[in-house]
Amino acid sequence: MADRVYPSAKPPQPLSNSAAATAPKSQIFRPPAYRPATKPPSRRRSRCCSCCLWLTFIIFTLILLAAAASAVLYILYRPRRPSFSVSSVRFSSFNLTSSRLSSNLNLTISARNPNKKLVFYYDPSSISVFSDGVEIGDGSFNPFIHTTKSTTLIKAAVSTGSPRVLDSSSAASISSGLKRKEGLPLQIQLETKVRVKMGGLKTKRVRVRVNCDGIDAVVPKGKSTAAATTSGAKCKVKIRIKIWKWQL
């Protein structure tokens, strides 16, 4: 029996350029397009987002609660600033010689607490008296408690102590003020710290500054004393007492 000869299988030959151009598109081999592998979403990122949302919600809730508590406290206590006024200023001595100044005066300041439920606790306070920005004396007064709906009279002695040496411009400013018909213009500055008691709650100490102007003083001559005019005096109180979210 004769052997049958089968044609050998040949690998496919690449098409020439002319053949590729004429060959149908279905017979042209093209490699598949590269597609980067997509990673599944990370669980750690989702957890971070969840934590951020919860943290934001907690902070927002705390802010709402604090605002509500502040509103309740404000409605219950109706806080108002204390008020101050100058009752009297009296010089016992005043002497300006060349550039040396010595003075002694007594002053009374009235402090009023208009609140029905707030009590003020004042620390020791300092008082300074100026004339056109030139300090002509200083003093202090003891601490006191400002009860509700009460008025307290603060009395203090103010002096230069030993004669104070002034520069030429300060001495000229005082000399010019002494020539005024109304008298020497004065400004009073009071500085202290205060705590506020509201029911069982006490705030921290905060700084308080009181500035009073509109005072005209007649300088005494010899051993006589002279009272200042305080009818036009006005005092401004700078105080920032923070209780929860509201300020006094």
Secondary structure, DSSP 8 states (H G I E B T S, - for coil): ----------------HHHHHHS-GGGS--------------HHHHHHHHHHHHHHHHHHHHHHHHHHHHHHHHHHH-----EEEEEEEEEEEEEEETTEEEEEEEEEEEEEE--SSEEEEE--EEEEEEETTEEEEEEEE--EEE-TTEEEEEEEEEE-SS-EE--HHHHHHHHHHHT-SS-EEEEEEEEEEEEEEETTEE---EEEEEEEEEEEE----TT--EE-B-TT-EEEEEE--EETTEE-
